[in-house]
Amino acid sequence: MSEMMDYKSRLSDPSSRKFETFSYLPEMSKEQIRKQVEYIVKKGWNPAIEHTEPENAFGHYWYMWKLPMFGETDVDKILAEAEACHKANPGHHVRLIGYDNYAQSQGAAMVIYRGKPV
């Protein structure tokens, strides 16, 4: 049996905090993020972008960046919106979400840009 690993995520250290499943893995490359967007589009989910200050990532709702992109299938447009959100809010975490209309829930959610805690 393999040994379990402690990820040392602490409230006292904002840079150590983990968000969603992918945050426990090494940071995704642009190509890996693109593949996640392609997956969201392929599943027919509606992409959305949210952002927040690192210190508010756990105890507050995240801000919506525009409205969800209902029916958007152009991966480049989705990635451009995520980058625009990041440029407009450089100190914020930026999260990509894929809303599943059928299940009426989030089918995917991942932080794709990490802001620097103050």
C-alpha distances in whole Angstrom, upper triangle without the diagonal:
4,7,9,13,16,19,21,24,27,30,32,31,32,30,27,27,25,27,26,23,24,24,20,21,23,27,28,31,34,33,30,32,35,32,31,35,36,33,35,38,37,35,39,38,40,39,40,39,39,39,39,39,36,37,37,34,33,36,38,39,39,42,43,44,47,46,43,44,45,45,45,43,44,41,43,45,42,40,44,44,40,42,45,43,41,45,46,44,42,41,39,36,36,34,35,35,35,37,36,40,39,36,38,35,33,31,30,30,30,31,32,34,33,36,37,37,40
4,6,9,13,15,18,21,24,27,29,27,28,27,23,24,22,24,23,20,21,21,17,18,20,24,25,28,31,31,27,29,32,30,29,33,33,31,33,36,35,34,38,36,38,37,37,37,36,36,36,36,33,34,35,32,30,33,36,37,36,40,40,41,44,44,41,42,43,43,43,41,42,39,40,42,39,38,41,41,38,39,42,40,38,41,43,41,39,37,36,33,33,32,32,32,33,35,35,39,38,35,37,34,32,30,28,28,27,28,29,31,30,33,33,33,37
4,7,10,13,15,18,21,24,26,24,26,25,21,22,20,23,22,20,20,20,16,17,19,23,25,28,31,31,28,30,33,31,30,33,34,32,33,37,36,35,38,37,39,37,37,36,35,35,34,34,30,31,32,30,28,31,34,35,35,38,39,40,44,44,41,42,43,44,43,42,43,39,41,42,39,38,41,41,37,38,41,39,37,40,42,39,37,36,34,31,32,31,32,32,33,35,36,39,39,36,37,34,32,30,28,28,26,27,29,30,29,31,31,31,34
4,7,10,12,15,17,21,23,21,23,22,18,18,17,19,19,17,18,17,13,15,18,21,23,26,29,30,26,27,31,29,27,31,32,30,31,35,34,33,36,34,36,34,34,33,32,32,31,31,27,28,29,26,25,28,30,31,31,35,36,37,40,40,38,39,40,41,40,40,40,37,39,40,37,35,38,38,34,35,38,36,34,37,39,36,35,33,31,28,29,28,29,29,30,32,33,36,36,33,34,31,28,27,26,25,23,24,26,27,26,28,28,28,31
4,6,9,11,15,18,20,18,19,18,14,15,14,17,17,15,16,15,11,13,15,18,21,24,27,28,24,25,29,28,26,29,31,29,30,34,34,33,35,33,35,33,32,31,30,29,28,28,24,25,26,23,22,26,28,29,29,32,34,35,38,38,36,38,39,40,39,38,39,35,37,38,35,33,36,35,32,33,36,34,31,34,36,33,31,29,28,25,27,25,27,28,29,31,32,36,36,33,34,30,28,27,25,23,22,22,24,25,23,25,25,24,28
4,6,8,11,15,16,15,16,15,12,12,12,15,16,15,16,14,11,13,15,18,21,24,27,28,25,26,29,29,27,30,32,30,30,34,35,33,36,33,34,32,31,30,28,27,26,25,21,22,23,21,20,23,25,27,27,30,32,33,37,37,35,37,39,40,39,39,39,35,37,38,34,33,35,35,31,32,35,32,30,33,34,31,29,27,26,23,25,24,26,27,29,31,32,36,36,33,33,30,27,27,25,23,21,21,23,23,21,23,22,22,25
4,6,9,13,14,12,13,12,8,9,9,12,13,13,13,11,8,11,12,15,18,21,24,25,22,23,26,26,24,27,29,28,28,31,32,31,33,31,32,29,28,27,25,24,23,22,18,19,20,18,17,20,23,24,24,27,29,30,33,34,32,34,36,37,36,36,36,32,33,34,31,29,32,31,27,28,31,29,26,29,31,27,26,23,22,19,22,21,23,24,26,28,30,33,34,31,31,28,25,25,22,20,18,17,19,20,17,19,19,18,21
4,6,10,11,9,11,10,7,8,9,13,15,15,16,13,11,14,15,17,20,23,26,28,25,25,29,29,27,29,32,30,30,34,35,34,36,33,34,31,30,28,26,24,22,21,17,17,19,17,16,19,22,24,24,27,29,30,34,35,34,35,38,39,38,38,38,35,35,36,33,31,33,32,28,29,32,29,26,29,30,27,25,23,22,20,22,22,25,26,28,30,32,36,36,33,33,30,27,27,24,22,20,19,21,20,18,19,18,17,19
4,7,9,7,8,8,5,5,7,10,13,14,14,11,10,13,15,16,19,22,25,27,24,23,27,27,25,27,30,29,28,32,33,32,34,31,31,28,27,24,22,20,19,17,14,14,15,13,13,16,18,20,20,23,26,27,31,31,30,32,34,36,35,35,35,32,33,33,30,28,31,29,26,27,29,26,24,27,28,24,23,20,19,16,19,19,22,23,26,27,29,33,34,31,30,27,24,25,22,19,17,16,18,18,15,16,15,14,17
4,5,5,7,9,6,6,9,12,15,17,17,14,14,17,18,19,22,25,27,30,27,26,30,30,28,30,33,31,31,34,36,34,36,33,32,30,28,26,23,21,18,17,13,12,14,13,12,14,17,20,20,23,26,28,31,32,31,34,36,38,37,38,38,35,35,35,32,30,32,31,27,28,30,27,25,27,28,24,23,20,19,17,20,20,23,25,28,29,31,34,36,33,32,28,26,27,24,21,19,18,20,20,16,17,15,13,15
4,5,6,9,8,7,10,13,16,18,19,16,16,19,20,20,23,27,28,31,28,27,31,31,28,30,33,32,31,34,36,35,36,33,32,29,27,25,22,19,16,14,11,9,11,11,10,11,14,17,18,21,24,26,29,31,30,33,35,37,36,37,38,35,35,35,32,30,32,30,27,28,29,26,24,26,26,23,22,18,17,16,19,20,23,24,27,29,31,34,35,32,31,27,25,27,25,21,20,18,21,20,16,16,15,12,14
4,6,9,9,9,13,16,19,21,21,18,18,21,22,22,25,28,30,32,30,29,33,33,31,32,36,35,34,37,39,38,39,36,35,32,30,27,24,21,18,16,12,10,13,14,13,14,17,20,20,23,26,28,32,33,33,35,38,40,39,40,40,37,37,37,34,32,33,32,28,29,30,27,25,27,27,23,22,19,18,18,21,22,26,27,30,32,34,37,39,36,35,31,29,30,28,24,22,20,23,21,17,16,15,11,12
4,6,6,7,11,14,17,19,19,15,16,18,18,18,22,24,27,29,27,26,30,31,28,30,33,33,32,35,37,36,37,34,33,30,28,25,22,20,17,14,11,10,13,13,13,15,18,20,20,22,25,27,30,32,31,34,36,39,37,38,37,34,34,34,31,29,31,29,26,26,28,25,22,25,25,21,20,16,16,15,19,20,24,25,29,31,33,36,38,35,34,30,28,29,26,23,20,18,20,18,14,14,12,9,11
4,5,6,9,11,15,17,17,13,15,17,17,16,20,22,24,27,25,23,27,28,26,27,30,30,29,32,34,33,34,31,30,27,25,22,19,16,13,11,7,7,10,9,10,13,15,17,16,19,22,23,26,28,28,30,33,35,34,34,34,31,31,31,28,26,27,26,22,23,24,21,19,21,21,18,16,13,12,12,15,17,20,22,26,27,30,33,35,33,31,28,25,26,23,20,17,15,17,15,11,10,9,6,9
4,6,9,11,15,16,15,11,13,15,14,13,17,19,21,24,22,21,24,26,24,25,29,28,28,31,33,32,33,30,30,26,24,21,19,16,14,12,8,9,12,11,13,16,17,19,18,20,22,23,27,29,28,30,33,35,33,33,33,29,29,29,27,24,26,25,21,21,23,20,18,20,21,17,15,12,12,11,15,16,19,22,25,27,30,33,35,33,32,28,25,26,23,19,16,13,15,13,9,9,7,6,10
4,7,10,13,14,14,10,10,13,13,13,17,20,22,24,22,21,25,26,23,25,29,28,27,31,32,32,33,30,30,27,25,23,20,18,16,15,11,12,14,12,13,16,18,20,19,22,24,25,29,30,29,31,33,35,34,34,33,30,31,31,28,26,28,27,23,23,25,23,20,23,24,20,19,16,15,13,16,17,20,22,25,27,30,33,35,32,31,27,24,25,22,19,16,14,16,15,11,12,11,10,13
4,7,10,12,12,9,10,13,14,13,16,20,22,24,21,20,24,24,22,24,27,26,25,28,30,29,31,27,27,24,22,20,18,16,14,13,9,10,11,9,9,13,15,16,16,19,21,22,26,27,26,28,31,32,31,32,32,29,29,29,26,24,26,25,21,22,24,21,19,22,23,19,18,15,14,12,14,15,18,19,22,24,27,30,31,29,28,24,21,22,19,16,14,12,14,14,11,12,12,10,14
4,7,8,9,5,7,10,12,12,14,18,20,21,19,17,21,21,19,21,24,22,22,25,27,26,27,24,24,22,20,18,16,15,14,14,11,12,13,10,10,14,15,16,15,18,20,21,25,26,24,26,28,30,29,29,29,26,27,27,24,22,25,23,20,21,23,21,19,22,23,20,19,17,14,11,13,13,15,16,19,21,23,27,28,25,25,21,18,19,16,13,11,9,12,13,11,13,13,13,17
4,7,7,5,8,11,13,12,13,17,18,20,17,15,19,19,16,18,21,20,18,22,24,22,24,21,20,18,17,15,13,12,12,13,11,12,12,8,9,12,13,14,12,16,17,18,22,22,20,22,24,26,25,26,26,23,24,24,21,20,22,21,17,19,21,18,17,20,21,18,18,16,13,10,11,9,12,13,16,17,20,23,25,22,21,18,15,15,12,9,7,7,10,11,10,12,14,14,18
4,6,6,8,10,13,13,13,17,18,19,16,14,17,17,14,16,19,17,16,19,21,19,21,18,18,16,15,15,14,14,14,16,14,16,15,11,11,15,15,15,14,17,17,19,22,21,19,21,23,24,23,24,24,22,23,23,20,19,22,20,17,20,22,19,18,22,23,20,20,19,16,12,12,10,11,11,13,15,17,20,21,19,19,15,12,12,9,7,6,7,11,13,12,15,18,18,21
4,6,6,8,11,12,12,16,17,18,14,14,17,16,13,15,18,16,15,19,20,19,21,18,19,18,17,17,17,17,18,19,17,19,19,15,15,18,19,18,17,20,20,22,24,24,21,23,24,25,24,24,25,22,24,24,21,20,23,22,19,21,24,22,20,24,25,23,22,21,19,15,15,12,13,13,14,16,18,21,22,19,20,16,13,12,10,8,7,9,12,14,14,18,20,20,24
4,5,5,8,8,8,12,14,15,11,11,14,13,11,14,16,15,15,18,19,19,21,19,19,17,17,16,16,16,18,19,17,19,19,15,16,20,20,20,18,20,20,21,24,24,21,22,24,25,23,23,23,20,21,22,19,18,21,20,17,19,22,20,18,22,24,21,20,20,17,14,13,11,12,13,14,17,19,23,24,22,22,18,15,14,10,9,6,8,9,12,12,16,18,19,23
4,5,7,7,9,13,15,16,13,13,16,16,14,16,19,18,18,21,23,22,24,21,22,19,18,17,16,15,16,16,14,16,17,13,14,18,19,19,17,19,20,21,24,25,23,24,26,27,25,25,25,22,23,24,20,19,22,21,17,19,21,19,17,21,22,20,19,17,15,12,12,11,13,14,17,19,21,25,26,24,24,20,17,16,13,11,8,7,9,11,10,13,15,16,19
4,7,9,11,14,17,18,15,15,19,18,16,19,21,20,20,24,25,24,26,24,25,22,22,20,20,19,19,20,16,18,19,16,16,20,21,21,20,23,24,25,28,28,26,27,29,30,29,28,28,25,26,27,24,22,25,25,21,22,25,23,21,24,26,23,22,21,19,15,16,15,16,17,19,22,24,27,28,26,26,22,19,18,15,13,11,11,13,14,13,16,17,18,22
4,6,8,11,15,15,12,13,16,16,14,17,20,18,19,23,23,23,26,24,25,22,22,21,21,20,21,21,18,21,22,18,19,23,24,24,22,25,25,25,28,29,26,27,29,29,28,27,27,23,24,26,23,21,24,24,20,21,24,23,21,24,26,24,22,21,20,16,17,16,16,18,20,23,24,28,29,27,27,24,20,19,16,14,11,12,12,14,14,17,18,20,23
4,6,9,13,14,11,12,16,16,15,18,20,19,21,23,24,25,27,25,26,23,23,21,21,20,21,21,18,21,22,19,21,24,25,25,23,25,26,25,28,29,27,28,30,30,28,27,26,23,23,25,22,20,23,23,20,20,23,22,19,22,25,23,20,20,19,16,16,16,17,19,21,24,26,30,31,29,30,26,23,21,18,16,13,12,12,13,12,16,17,19,22
4,7,10,11,9,10,13,14,13,16,18,18,19,22,23,23,25,23,24,20,20,18,18,17,18,19,16,20,21,18,20,23,24,23,21,22,23,22,25,26,24,25,27,28,25,25,24,20,20,22,19,16,19,20,16,16,19,18,16,18,21,19,17,17,16,13,13,13,14,17,19,23,25,28,30,28,28,25,21,20,17,15,11,10,8,9,9,13,14,17,20
4,7,8,6,6,10,10,10,12,14,15,16,18,20,20,22,21,21,18,18,17,18,18,19,20,18,22,22,19,21,25,25,24,21,22,22,21,24,25,23,22,25,25,23,21,20,17,17,19,17,14,17,18,14,15,18,18,15,18,21,20,18,18,17,14,13,13,13,15,17,21,23,26,28,27,27,24,20,19,15,14,10,10,8,9,11,15,17,20,23
4,5,5,6,9,10,11,13,14,15,17,19,20,21,23,22,22,19,20,18,19,19,21,22,21,24,25,22,24,28,28,26,23,24,24,22,25,26,24,23,25,25,22,21,19,15,15,18,16,13,15,17,14,14,18,18,16,18,21,20,18,19,18,16,15,15,14,17,19,23,25,28,30,29,29,26,22,21,17,16,13,12,9,11,13,16,18,21,25
4,5,5,6,9,10,11,12,14,15,17,18,20,21,20,20,17,18,16,18,18,21,22,21,25,25,23,25,28,28,26,23,23,22,20,22,23,21,20,23,23,19,18,16,12,12,14,13,9,12,14,12,11,15,16,14,16,19,19,17,19,18,16,14,14,13,16,18,21,23,27,29,28,28,26,22,21,17,16,13,13,9,11,14,17,19,22,25
4,5,5,6,9,10,10,12,14,15,16,18,20,20,20,17,19,18,20,21,24,25,24,28,28,25,28,31,30,28,25,26,24,22,24,25,22,21,23,22,19,17,15,12,12,15,14,11,14,16,14,14,18,19,17,19,22,22,21,23,21,19,17,16,15,17,18,21,23,26,28,28,28,26,22,20,17,17,15,15,12,14,17,20,23,26,29
4,5,5,6,9,10,11,13,14,15,17,19,18,19,16,18,17,19,20,22,24,23,26,26,23,25,28,28,26,23,24,23,22,24,24,22,20,23,22,19,17,16,13,14,16,14,12,15,17,14,15,19,19,17,20,23,22,21,22,21,18,16,15,13,15,16,19,21,24,26,25,26,23,20,17,14,14,12,13,10,13,16,19,22,24,28
4,5,5,6,9,10,11,13,14,16,17,16,16,13,14,13,15,16,19,21,20,24,24,20,23,26,25,23,20,21,19,18,20,20,18,17,19,19,17,15,14,10,11,13,11,9,12,13,11,12,15,15,14,17,19,19,18,19,18,15,12,11,9,12,13,17,19,22,24,23,23,21,17,15,12,12,9,10,7,10,13,17,20,22,26
4,5,5,6,9,10,11,12,14,16,15,15,13,14,14,17,18,22,24,23,27,27,23,26,29,27,25,22,22,21,19,20,20,18,16,18,17,14,13,11,7,8,11,9,7,11,13,11,12,15,16,16,18,20,21,20,22,20,18,15,14,11,13,13,17,19,21,23,24,24,22,18,16,14,14,12,13,10,13,17,20,23,26,29
4,5,5,6,9,10,10,12,14,14,15,13,16,16,19,21,24,26,25,29,28,25,27,30,29,27,24,24,22,21,23,22,19,18,19,18,16,13,13,9,11,14,12,11,14,16,14,16,19,19,19,21,24,24,23,25,23,20,17,15,12,14,13,17,18,21,22,22,23,21,18,15,13,14,13,14,12,16,19,22,25,28,31
4,5,5,6,9,10,11,13,12,13,11,13,13,16,18,21,23,23,26,25,22,23,26,25,23,20,21,20,19,20,20,17,16,17,16,14,13,13,10,12,14,11,11,14,15,13,15,18,18,18,20,22,22,22,23,21,17,15,12,9,10,10,13,14,18,19,19,20,17,14,11,9,10,9,11,10,14,17,20,23,26,29
4,5,5,6,9,10,11,10,10,8,11,11,15,17,20,23,23,26,25,22,24,27,25,23,20,20,18,16,17,17,14,12,14,13,11,9,9,6,9,10,8,8,11,12,11,13,16,16,16,19,21,21,21,23,20,17,14,12,8,9,8,12,14,16,18,19,19,17,14,12,10,11,10,12,11,14,17,20,24,26,29
4,5,5,6,9,10,10,12,10,14,15,18,21,24,27,27,30,29,26,27,30,29,26,23,23,21,20,20,19,16,14,15,13,11,8,9,6,10,12,10,10,14,15,14,16,19,19,20,22,24,24,24,26,24,21,18,16,12,12,11,14,14,17,19,19,20,19,16,13,12,14,14,16,14,18,21,24,27,30,33
4,5,5,6,9,9,11,11,14,16,18,21,24,27,27,30,28,25,26,29,28,25,23,24,21,21,21,20,17,15,15,14,13,11,12,10,13,15,12,13,17,17,16,18,21,21,21,24,26,26,26,27,25,21,18,16,12,12,9,12,12,15,16,17,18,16,13,10,9,12,13,16,15,18,21,25,28,30,33
4,6,5,7,5,7,7,10,13,16,19,22,25,25,28,26,23,24,27,25,22,20,21,18,18,18,17,13,12,12,11,10,9,11,9,13,13,10,12,15,15,14,17,19,19,20,23,24,24,24,26,23,20,17,13,10,8,6,9,9,12,14,14,15,13,11,8,7,10,11,14,14,18,20,23,27,29,32
4,5,5,6,7,8,11,14,17,21,24,27,28,31,29,26,27,30,28,25,22,22,19,18,18,17,13,11,11,9,8,6,8,8,11,12,10,12,15,15,15,18,19,19,21,23,24,25,26,28,25,22,19,16,12,11,8,10,11,12,14,16,16,15,13,11,11,13,15,17,16,20,23,26,29,31,35
4,5,8,10,11,15,18,21,24,27,30,30,33,32,28,30,32,30,27,25,26,23,22,22,20,16,14,14,11,11,8,11,10,14,15,13,15,18,18,18,21,23,23,24,27,28,28,29,31,28,25,22,19,15,14,11,12,12,13,14,16,17,17,15,12,12,15,17,20,19,22,26,29,32,34,37
4,6,9,11,14,17,20,23,26,30,30,32,30,27,28,30,29,26,24,24,22,22,22,19,16,14,13,11,12,10,13,13,17,17,15,17,20,19,19,22,24,24,25,28,29,29,30,31,28,25,22,18,15,13,9,10,8,10,11,12,14,13,12,9,10,14,16,19,19,23,26,29,32,34,37
4,7,9,13,16,19,23,26,29,30,33,30,27,28,30,28,25,23,23,20,20,20,17,13,12,10,8,9,8,12,12,16,16,14,16,19,18,18,22,23,23,24,27,28,28,29,31,28,25,22,18,15,12,9,9,8,8,10,12,13,13,12,10,12,15,17,20,20,23,26,29,33,34,37
4,6,10,13,16,19,22,26,26,29,27,24,25,26,24,21,20,20,17,17,17,14,10,10,8,8,9,9,12,12,16,15,12,15,18,16,16,20,21,20,22,25,25,25,27,28,24,22,18,15,12,9,5,5,5,7,9,10,10,10,9,7,9,11,14,17,17,21,23,26,30,31,34
4,7,10,13,17,20,24,25,27,25,22,24,25,23,19,17,17,14,14,13,10,7,6,5,6,7,9,11,12,14,13,10,13,15,13,14,17,18,17,19,22,22,22,24,26,22,20,17,14,10,8,5,5,7,8,11,12,11,11,9,9,10,12,14,16,17,19,22,24,28,29,32
4,7,10,14,17,21,22,25,22,20,21,23,21,18,15,15,12,11,11,10,6,5,7,8,7,9,10,10,12,11,7,10,12,10,10,14,15,14,16,19,19,19,21,22,19,17,13,10,7,6,5,6,9,11,14,15,13,12,10,10,9,10,11,13,13,16,19,21,24,26,29
4,7,10,14,17,19,21,19,17,19,20,18,14,12,11,8,8,8,7,4,6,8,11,10,12,13,12,14,12,8,11,12,9,9,13,13,11,13,16,16,16,18,19,16,14,10,8,6,5,6,8,11,13,16,16,14,12,10,11,10,9,11,12,12,14,17,18,22,23,26
4,7,11,14,16,18,16,14,17,18,16,13,10,9,6,5,8,8,7,9,12,14,13,15,15,13,14,12,9,10,11,8,6,10,10,8,10,13,13,12,14,15,12,10,7,6,5,6,9,11,14,16,20,19,17,15,12,14,12,10,10,10,10,11,13,15,18,20,22
4,7,11,12,15,13,11,13,15,12,9,6,5,5,5,9,10,9,12,15,17,16,18,18,17,17,16,12,13,14,10,9,12,12,8,10,13,12,11,13,13,10,8,6,5,7,8,11,12,16,18,21,20,18,15,13,15,13,10,10,9,10,11,12,13,16,17,19
4,7,9,12,10,9,12,13,11,9,6,5,7,7,11,13,13,15,18,21,19,21,21,19,19,18,15,14,15,12,10,11,11,8,8,11,10,8,10,10,6,5,4,6,9,11,15,16,20,22,25,24,21,19,16,18,15,12,11,9,10,9,10,9,13,14,16
4,6,8,6,6,10,11,8,8,5,6,9,10,14,16,16,19,22,25,23,25,25,23,23,21,18,18,18,15,13,14,14,11,10,13,12,8,10,9,5,6,7,9,12,14,18,19,22,24,27,26,23,20,18,20,18,14,13,11,12,11,10,9,11,11,13
4,5,5,6,10,11,10,11,8,9,13,13,17,19,20,22,25,28,27,28,28,26,25,24,21,20,20,18,16,16,16,13,12,14,13,9,10,7,5,6,9,12,15,17,21,22,26,28,31,29,27,24,21,23,21,17,15,12,14,12,9,7,9,8,9
4,5,5,8,10,10,12,10,12,15,16,20,22,22,24,27,30,28,29,29,26,26,25,23,21,22,20,17,17,18,15,13,15,15,11,11,8,6,6,10,12,15,18,21,23,26,29,31,29,27,24,21,23,20,16,14,11,13,11,8,6,7,5,8
4,6,8,9,9,12,11,13,17,18,22,24,24,27,29,32,31,33,32,30,30,29,26,25,25,23,20,21,21,18,16,19,18,14,14,11,9,10,13,15,19,20,24,25,28,31,33,31,29,25,23,25,23,19,17,14,17,15,12,10,9,6,8
4,6,6,6,8,8,11,14,16,19,21,21,24,27,30,29,31,31,29,29,28,24,24,25,22,19,21,21,17,16,19,18,14,15,12,10,10,12,13,17,18,22,22,26,28,30,28,25,22,20,23,21,17,16,14,17,15,13,11,12,10,11
4,6,6,8,7,10,13,15,19,20,19,22,25,27,26,28,28,26,26,25,22,21,23,20,17,19,20,16,15,18,17,14,15,12,9,8,10,10,14,15,18,20,23,25,27,25,23,20,17,20,17,14,13,11,14,13,11,10,12,10,13
4,6,8,9,13,15,18,21,22,21,24,26,29,28,30,31,28,29,28,25,24,26,23,20,22,23,19,19,22,21,18,19,16,13,11,13,13,16,16,20,20,23,25,27,24,22,19,17,20,18,14,14,13,16,16,14,14,15,13,15
4,7,9,13,16,19,21,22,22,26,27,30,30,32,33,31,32,30,27,27,28,25,22,24,25,21,21,24,22,19,20,17,15,14,16,15,19,18,22,22,24,26,28,25,23,20,19,22,20,17,17,16,19,19,17,16,17,15,16
4,6,9,12,15,18,19,19,23,24,28,27,30,30,29,29,28,24,25,25,22,20,22,22,18,19,22,20,17,19,16,13,13,14,14,17,17,20,20,23,24,27,24,22,19,18,21,19,16,17,15,18,18,16,16,17,15,17
4,7,9,12,15,15,16,19,21,24,24,26,27,26,27,25,22,22,23,20,18,20,20,16,17,20,18,16,18,17,13,12,13,12,14,14,17,16,19,21,23,21,18,16,15,18,17,14,15,14,17,17,16,16,18,17,19
4,6,9,12,13,13,17,19,22,21,24,24,23,23,21,18,19,19,16,14,17,16,13,14,17,15,13,15,14,10,9,9,9,11,12,15,15,19,20,23,21,19,16,14,17,15,12,13,12,14,14,14,13,16,16,17
4,6,9,11,12,15,17,21,20,23,23,22,22,20,17,18,18,14,13,15,14,11,12,15,13,11,14,13,10,10,9,10,12,12,16,16,20,21,24,23,20,18,16,19,17,14,15,13,15,14,15,14,17,17,18
4,6,7,8,11,14,17,17,19,20,19,19,17,14,15,16,12,11,14,13,10,12,15,13,12,15,16,12,12,10,10,10,11,13,13,17,18,21,21,18,16,14,17,16,13,14,14,15,15,16,16,19,20,21
4,6,8,10,13,16,15,18,17,17,17,14,12,13,12,8,9,11,9,7,10,12,10,10,13,15,12,12,9,10,10,11,14,15,18,19,23,23,20,18,16,18,17,14,15,14,14,14,15,15,19,20,22
4,7,8,11,15,13,17,17,17,17,13,12,14,13,9,11,13,11,9,13,14,12,13,17,18,15,16,13,13,13,13,15,15,18,19,22,23,20,19,17,19,18,17,18,17,17,17,19,19,23,24,25
4,6,8,12,12,15,16,16,17,14,12,15,15,11,12,15,14,12,16,18,16,17,20,21,18,18,15,14,13,12,13,12,15,15,19,19,16,16,15,17,17,16,17,18,18,19,21,22,25,26,28
4,6,9,9,12,14,14,15,12,10,13,14,11,12,15,14,13,16,18,17,18,20,22,19,17,14,12,10,9,9,9,12,12,16,16,14,13,12,14,14,13,15,16,16,18,20,22,25,26,29
4,6,5,9,10,11,13,10,8,11,12,10,11,15,14,14,17,19,18,19,22,23,20,19,15,14,11,10,10,10,12,13,16,18,15,15,14,15,14,15,16,17,17,19,22,23,27,28,31
4,6,9,11,13,15,12,11,15,16,13,15,18,18,17,20,22,22,23,25,27,24,22,19,17,14,12,10,9,11,10,14,15,14,14,14,14,15,16,18,20,20,22,25,26,30,32,34
4,6,9,12,14,12,11,15,16,15,16,19,19,19,22,24,24,25,27,29,26,24,21,19,15,14,11,11,11,11,14,16,15,16,15,15,16,17,19,21,21,23,27,28,32,34,36
4,6,8,10,8,8,11,12,11,13,16,16,17,19,21,21,23,25,27,24,23,19,17,14,13,11,12,13,13,16,18,17,18,16,16,16,17,18,20,19,21,24,26,30,32,34
4,6,9,8,8,11,13,13,14,17,18,19,21,22,23,25,26,28,26,24,20,18,14,14,12,13,14,15,17,19,19,19,17,16,16,17,18,20,19,21,25,27,31,33,36
4,5,5,7,9,10,11,13,15,16,17,19,20,21,23,24,27,25,23,19,18,15,15,14,16,17,18,21,23,22,22,19,18,17,18,19,20,18,20,24,26,29,32,35
4,5,5,6,9,10,11,12,14,16,17,18,20,21,22,24,22,20,17,16,12,13,12,15,17,19,21,22,22,21,18,17,15,16,16,17,15,17,21,23,27,29,32
4,5,5,6,9,10,10,12,14,15,16,18,20,20,23,22,20,17,16,14,15,15,18,20,22,25,26,25,24,21,20,18,18,17,18,15,16,20,22,26,29,31
4,5,5,6,9,10,10,12,14,15,16,18,19,22,20,19,16,16,13,15,15,17,19,20,23,25,24,23,20,20,18,18,18,18,15,17,20,22,26,28,31
4,5,5,6,9,10,11,13,14,15,17,18,20,18,17,13,12,9,11,11,14,16,18,21,22,21,19,17,16,14,14,14,14,12,14,18,20,23,26,28
4,5,5,6,9,10,11,12,14,15,16,18,17,15,12,11,9,12,13,16,19,21,24,24,23,21,18,18,15,14,13,13,10,12,15,17,21,24,26
4,5,5,6,9,10,10,12,14,15,18,17,16,13,13,12,15,16,18,21,23,26,27,25,24,21,21,18,17,16,15,13,13,17,18,21,24,26
4,5,5,6,9,10,10,12,14,16,15,14,11,11,10,12,14,16,19,21,24,25,23,21,19,19,17,16,15,14,12,12,16,17,20,23,25
4,5,5,6,9,10,11,11,14,12,11,7,8,7,11,13,16,19,21,24,24,22,20,17,18,15,13,12,10,8,9,12,13,17,20,22
4,5,5,6,9,10,10,13,12,12,9,11,11,14,16,19,23,25,28,28,26,24,21,21,18,16,14,12,10,9,12,13,16,19,21
4,5,5,6,8,10,13,12,13,10,12,13,16,18,20,24,25,29,29,27,25,22,23,20,18,17,15,13,11,14,14,17,20,22
4,5,5,6,8,11,9,10,7,10,11,14,16,18,22,24,27,27,25,23,20,21,19,16,15,12,11,10,12,12,15,17,19
4,5,5,5,8,7,8,6,10,11,15,18,20,24,26,29,29,27,24,21,22,19,16,14,11,9,7,9,9,12,15,17
4,5,5,9,10,11,10,13,15,18,21,24,27,29,32,32,30,28,25,26,23,20,18,15,13,10,12,11,13,16,18
4,6,9,9,12,11,14,16,18,21,23,27,29,32,32,29,27,25,26,23,20,19,16,15,12,13,12,14,16,17
4,6,5,8,8,12,14,17,21,23,26,28,32,31,28,26,23,25,22,19,17,14,13,10,11,9,11,13,14
4,6,8,9,13,15,19,22,25,28,30,34,33,31,28,25,26,23,20,17,14,12,9,9,6,8,11,12
4,7,9,13,16,19,23,25,29,31,34,33,31,28,25,26,23,19,17,13,13,9,8,4,6,7,9
4,6,10,13,16,20,22,25,27,30,29,27,24,21,23,20,16,14,10,11,8,7,4,7,8,10
4,7,10,13,17,19,22,25,28,26,24,21,18,19,16,13,10,7,8,5,4,5,8,9,12
4,7,10,14,16,20,22,25,24,22,19,16,17,14,10,9,6,6,5,7,8,12,13,16
4,6,10,13,16,19,21,20,19,15,12,13,10,7,5,4,6,7,9,11,14,16,19
4,7,10,13,16,19,18,17,14,10,11,8,6,5,6,7,9,12,14,18,19,23
4,6,10,12,15,14,13,10,7,8,5,4,7,9,10,13,15,17,21,22,25
4,6,9,12,12,11,9,6,5,5,6,9,12,13,16,18,21,25,26,29
4,6,9,9,7,6,5,6,7,9,12,15,16,19,21,23,27,28,31
4,6,6,6,6,6,5,8,11,15,18,19,22,24,27,30,31,34
4,6,5,7,9,9,12,15,18,21,22,25,27,30,33,34,37
4,5,8,10,10,13,16,20,23,25,28,30,32,36,36,39
4,5,8,8,12,15,18,22,24,27,28,31,34,34,37
4,7,9,12,14,18,21,23,25,27,29,32,32,35
4,6,9,10,14,17,20,22,24,26,29,29,32
4,5,7,11,14,16,19,20,22,26,26,29
4,7,10,14,16,19,21,24,27,28,31
4,7,10,12,15,17,20,23,24,28
4,7,9,12,14,17,20,21,24
4,6,9,11,14,17,18,22
4,6,7,10,13,15,18
4,7,10,13,16,19
4,7,10,13,16
4,7,9,12
4,6,9
4,6
4
